[in-house]
Amino acid sequence: MGIIRRSFFFIAGTACGIYLAQNYDVPNIKKVVNDTLFTAKKVEEKYRKPKKPGGGEP
């Protein structure tokens, strides 16, 4: 009984995902994540503390 229940929810979720992707403007998650990481990297570089002159490592 467990495998039938799991299969039903998997198939129902897949069908809903296909319907949403075909009928609505769903954003490309990979592109959104890459843009967010790029922006975070730029902000980090902009506000990073400057390195100490003279080497700094012991």
N, CA, C and O atoms as CSV, one atom per row, in Angstrom:
chain,resi,resn,atom,element,x,y,z
A,1,MET,N,N,0.827,-1.203,0.000
A,1,MET,CA,C,0.000,0.000,0.000
A,1,MET,C,C,0.871,1.266,0.000
A,1,MET,O,O,0.483,2.286,-0.570
A,2,GLY,N,N,2.029,1.200,0.631
A,2,GLY,CA,C,2.887,2.364,0.730
A,2,GLY,C,C,3.445,2.809,-0.606
A,2,GLY,O,O,3.542,4.005,-0.884
A,3,ILE,N,N,3.820,1.823,-1.448
A,3,ILE,CA,C,4.404,2.190,-2.737
A,3,ILE,C,C,3.352,2.796,-3.662
A,3,ILE,O,O,3.669,3.667,-4.472
A,4,ILE,N,N,2.127,2.352,-3.552
A,4,ILE,CA,C,1.050,2.914,-4.381
A,4,ILE,C,C,0.780,4.358,-3.954
A,4,ILE,O,O,0.589,5.232,-4.800
A,5,ARG,N,N,0.765,4.604,-2.660
A,5,ARG,CA,C,0.517,5.954,-2.153
A,5,ARG,C,C,1.648,6.898,-2.573
A,5,ARG,O,O,1.395,8.025,-2.999
A,6,ARG,N,N,2.889,6.436,-2.451
A,6,ARG,CA,C,4.023,7.275,-2.853
A,6,ARG,C,C,3.996,7.540,-4.355
A,6,ARG,O,O,4.262,8.657,-4.798
A,7,SER,N,N,3.681,6.534,-5.119
A,7,SER,CA,C,3.616,6.703,-6.569
A,7,SER,C,C,2.525,7.690,-6.952
A,7,SER,O,O,2.715,8.512,-7.849
A,8,PHE,N,N,1.380,7.614,-6.276
A,8,PHE,CA,C,0.292,8.538,-6.580
A,8,PHE,C,C,0.722,9.982,-6.351
A,8,PHE,O,O,0.484,10.832,-7.209
A,9,PHE,N,N,1.341,10.276,-5.233
A,9,PHE,CA,C,1.751,11.645,-4.940
A,9,PHE,C,C,2.857,12.110,-5.891
A,9,PHE,O,O,2.879,13.275,-6.288
A,10,PHE,N,N,3.762,11.222,-6.254
A,10,PHE,CA,C,4.808,11.571,-7.204
A,10,PHE,C,C,4.217,11.899,-8.572
A,10,PHE,O,O,4.583,12.902,-9.184
A,11,ILE,N,N,3.308,11.060,-9.050
A,11,ILE,CA,C,2.686,11.280,-10.360
A,11,ILE,C,C,1.810,12.531,-10.335
A,11,ILE,O,O,1.813,13.304,-11.293
A,12,ALA,N,N,1.060,12.740,-9.246
A,12,ALA,CA,C,0.218,13.935,-9.139
A,12,ALA,C,C,1.086,15.199,-9.104
A,12,ALA,O,O,0.735,16.195,-9.737
A,13,GLY,N,N,2.198,15.181,-8.386
A,13,GLY,CA,C,3.098,16.333,-8.326
A,13,GLY,C,C,3.744,16.622,-9.668
A,13,GLY,O,O,3.899,17.781,-10.054
A,14,THR,N,N,4.119,15.570,-10.377
A,14,THR,CA,C,4.703,15.734,-11.702
A,14,THR,C,C,3.694,16.338,-12.671
A,14,THR,O,O,4.023,17.236,-13.447
A,15,ALA,N,N,2.473,15.840,-12.617
A,15,ALA,CA,C,1.422,16.360,-13.500
A,15,ALA,C,C,1.139,17.834,-13.202
A,15,ALA,O,O,0.981,18.635,-14.124
A,16,CYS,N,N,1.074,18.191,-11.927
A,16,CYS,CA,C,0.843,19.599,-11.558
A,16,CYS,C,C,2.003,20.478,-12.013
A,16,CYS,O,O,1.783,21.592,-12.490
A,17,GLY,N,N,3.231,19.993,-11.872
A,17,GLY,CA,C,4.400,20.752,-12.305
A,17,GLY,C,C,4.405,20.979,-13.805
A,17,GLY,O,O,4.734,22.072,-14.266
A,18,ILE,N,N,4.045,19.961,-14.569
A,18,ILE,CA,C,3.977,20.098,-16.021
A,18,ILE,C,C,2.909,21.111,-16.406
A,18,ILE,O,O,3.131,21.955,-17.275
A,19,TYR,N,N,1.750,21.028,-15.760
A,19,TYR,CA,C,0.664,21.964,-16.054
A,19,TYR,C,C,1.094,23.404,-15.770
A,19,TYR,O,O,0.871,24.295,-16.589
A,20,LEU,N,N,1.708,23.626,-14.613
A,20,LEU,CA,C,2.140,24.980,-14.253
A,20,LEU,C,C,3.200,25.503,-15.212
A,20,LEU,O,O,3.154,26.668,-15.608
A,21,ALA,N,N,4.146,24.662,-15.586
A,21,ALA,CA,C,5.216,25.091,-16.475
A,21,ALA,C,C,4.689,25.458,-17.866
A,21,ALA,O,O,5.231,26.351,-18.517
A,22,GLN,N,N,3.645,24.779,-18.316
A,22,GLN,CA,C,3.112,25.043,-19.645
A,22,GLN,C,C,2.172,26.242,-19.674
A,22,GLN,O,O,2.081,26.922,-20.696
A,23,ASN,N,N,1.477,26.514,-18.583
A,23,ASN,CA,C,0.429,27.521,-18.611
A,23,ASN,C,C,0.766,28.825,-17.887
A,23,ASN,O,O,0.034,29.804,-18.025
A,24,TYR,N,N,1.833,28.856,-17.137
A,24,TYR,CA,C,2.203,30.056,-16.398
A,24,TYR,C,C,3.658,30.391,-16.661
A,24,TYR,O,O,4.434,29.535,-17.087
A,25,ASP,N,N,4.024,31.637,-16.407
A,25,ASP,CA,C,5.393,32.095,-16.615
A,25,ASP,C,C,6.211,31.783,-15.363
A,25,ASP,O,O,6.366,32.632,-14.485
A,26,VAL,N,N,6.728,30.570,-15.289
A,26,VAL,CA,C,7.501,30.115,-14.147
A,26,VAL,C,C,8.955,30.535,-14.372
A,26,VAL,O,O,9.511,30.249,-15.432
A,27,PRO,N,N,9.590,31.211,-13.394
A,27,PRO,CA,C,10.964,31.668,-13.591
A,27,PRO,C,C,11.937,30.500,-13.630
A,27,PRO,O,O,11.688,29.447,-13.043
A,28,ASN,N,N,13.039,30.699,-14.324
A,28,ASN,CA,C,14.102,29.705,-14.393
A,28,ASN,C,C,14.907,29.804,-13.098
A,28,ASN,O,O,15.651,30.763,-12.894
A,29,ILE,N,N,14.751,28.807,-12.226
A,29,ILE,CA,C,15.351,28.847,-10.896
A,29,ILE,C,C,16.880,28.886,-10.978
A,29,ILE,O,O,17.525,29.575,-10.187
A,30,LYS,N,N,17.452,28.161,-11.913
A,30,LYS,CA,C,18.907,28.140,-12.041
A,30,LYS,C,C,19.440,29.533,-12.350
A,30,LYS,O,O,20.465,29.934,-11.798
A,31,LYS,N,N,18.761,30.279,-13.226
A,31,LYS,CA,C,19.188,31.633,-13.578
A,31,LYS,C,C,19.037,32.573,-12.382
A,31,LYS,O,O,19.906,33.409,-12.134
A,32,VAL,N,N,17.941,32.438,-11.646
A,32,VAL,CA,C,17.707,33.293,-10.475
A,32,VAL,C,C,18.794,33.066,-9.421
A,32,VAL,O,O,19.311,34.023,-8.844
A,33,VAL,N,N,19.139,31.802,-9.173
A,33,VAL,CA,C,20.166,31.487,-8.180
A,33,VAL,C,C,21.526,32.020,-8.626
A,33,VAL,O,O,22.261,32.595,-7.822
A,34,ASN,N,N,21.864,31.831,-9.903
A,34,ASN,CA,C,23.149,32.335,-10.402
A,34,ASN,C,C,23.232,33.853,-10.308
A,34,ASN,O,O,24.278,34.386,-9.937
A,35,ASP,N,N,22.153,34.561,-10.636
A,35,ASP,CA,C,22.143,36.022,-10.527
A,35,ASP,C,C,22.300,36.463,-9.075
A,35,ASP,O,O,23.018,37.422,-8.790
A,36,THR,N,N,21.634,35.767,-8.157
A,36,THR,CA,C,21.724,36.112,-6.736
A,36,THR,C,C,23.136,35.888,-6.208
A,36,THR,O,O,23.664,36.724,-5.476
A,37,LEU,N,N,23.748,34.768,-6.574
A,37,LEU,CA,C,25.117,34.501,-6.121
A,37,LEU,C,C,26.105,35.500,-6.700
A,37,LEU,O,O,27.039,35.913,-6.013
A,38,PHE,N,N,25.910,35.896,-7.963
A,38,PHE,CA,C,26.777,36.897,-8.583
A,38,PHE,C,C,26.665,38.224,-7.851
A,38,PHE,O,O,27.675,38.870,-7.574
A,39,THR,N,N,25.439,38.635,-7.534
A,39,THR,CA,C,25.222,39.893,-6.810
A,39,THR,C,C,25.830,39.834,-5.417
A,39,THR,O,O,26.455,40.797,-4.973
A,40,ALA,N,N,25.654,38.712,-4.725
A,40,ALA,CA,C,26.227,38.563,-3.381
A,40,ALA,C,C,27.752,38.623,-3.432
A,40,ALA,O,O,28.378,39.202,-2.544
A,41,LYS,N,N,28.343,38.039,-4.449
A,41,LYS,CA,C,29.799,38.064,-4.594
A,41,LYS,C,C,30.287,39.492,-4.819
A,41,LYS,O,O,31.295,39.898,-4.241
A,42,LYS,N,N,29.587,40.253,-5.647
A,42,LYS,CA,C,29.972,41.644,-5.904
A,42,LYS,C,C,29.852,42.494,-4.635
A,42,LYS,O,O,30.717,43.326,-4.362
A,43,VAL,N,N,28.783,42.284,-3.863
A,43,VAL,CA,C,28.597,43.039,-2.619
A,43,VAL,C,C,29.704,42.688,-1.627
A,43,VAL,O,O,30.239,43.565,-0.948
A,44,GLU,N,N,30.042,41.406,-1.549
A,44,GLU,CA,C,31.108,40.991,-0.642
A,44,GLU,C,C,32.435,41.633,-1.027
A,44,GLU,O,O,33.163,42.115,-0.159
A,45,GLU,N,N,32.756,41.644,-2.318
A,45,GLU,CA,C,34.010,42.250,-2.763
A,45,GLU,C,C,34.029,43.752,-2.486
A,45,GLU,O,O,35.077,44.316,-2.173
A,46,LYS,N,N,32.886,44.387,-2.599
A,46,LYS,CA,C,32.813,45.836,-2.397
A,46,LYS,C,C,33.024,46.205,-0.926
A,46,LYS,O,O,33.679,47.202,-0.624
A,47,TYR,N,N,32.466,45.396,-0.004
A,47,TYR,CA,C,32.504,45.753,1.411
A,47,TYR,C,C,33.521,44.950,2.223
A,47,TYR,O,O,33.509,45.017,3.452
A,48,ARG,N,N,34.388,44.202,1.571
A,48,ARG,CA,C,35.401,43.419,2.270
A,48,ARG,C,C,36.426,44.350,2.894
A,48,ARG,O,O,36.777,45.379,2.318
A,49,LYS,N,N,36.903,43.983,4.073
A,49,LYS,CA,C,37.940,44.786,4.721
A,49,LYS,C,C,39.215,44.700,3.910
A,49,LYS,O,O,39.546,43.632,3.395
A,50,PRO,N,N,39.948,45.818,3.783
A,50,PRO,CA,C,41.210,45.757,3.019
A,50,PRO,C,C,42.239,44.918,3.760
A,50,PRO,O,O,42.235,44.853,4.989
A,51,LYS,N,N,43.129,44.270,2.993
A,51,LYS,CA,C,44.177,43.453,3.592
A,51,LYS,C,C,45.189,44.362,4.280
A,51,LYS,O,O,45.449,45.482,3.839
A,52,LYS,N,N,45.755,43.848,5.375
A,52,LYS,CA,C,46.769,44.607,6.115
A,52,LYS,C,C,48.054,44.638,5.317
A,52,LYS,O,O,48.458,43.627,4.742
A,53,PRO,N,N,48.700,45.797,5.277
A,53,PRO,CA,C,50.002,45.850,4.581
A,53,PRO,C,C,51.058,45.086,5.404
A,53,PRO,O,O,50.999,45.050,6.633
A,54,GLY,N,N,52.009,44.489,4.705
A,54,GLY,CA,C,53.105,43.818,5.411
A,54,GLY,C,C,52.913,42.323,5.544
A,54,GLY,O,O,53.622,41.707,6.339
A,55,GLY,N,N,52.028,41.717,4.841
A,55,GLY,CA,C,51.910,40.271,4.860
A,55,GLY,C,C,50.807,39.770,5.775
A,55,GLY,O,O,49.915,39.064,5.307
A,56,GLY,N,N,50.828,40.096,7.033
A,56,GLY,CA,C,49.766,39.768,7.947
A,56,GLY,C,C,49.713,38.316,8.401
A,56,GLY,O,O,49.137,38.039,9.453
A,57,GLU,N,N,50.297,37.364,7.644
A,57,GLU,CA,C,50.214,35.969,8.057
A,57,GLU,C,C,51.391,35.644,8.958
A,57,GLU,O,O,52.511,36.076,8.685
A,58,PRO,N,N,51.160,34.882,10.044
A,58,PRO,CA,C,52.245,34.549,10.992
A,58,PRO,C,C,53.190,33.525,10.454
A,58,PRO,O,O,54.146,33.150,11.133
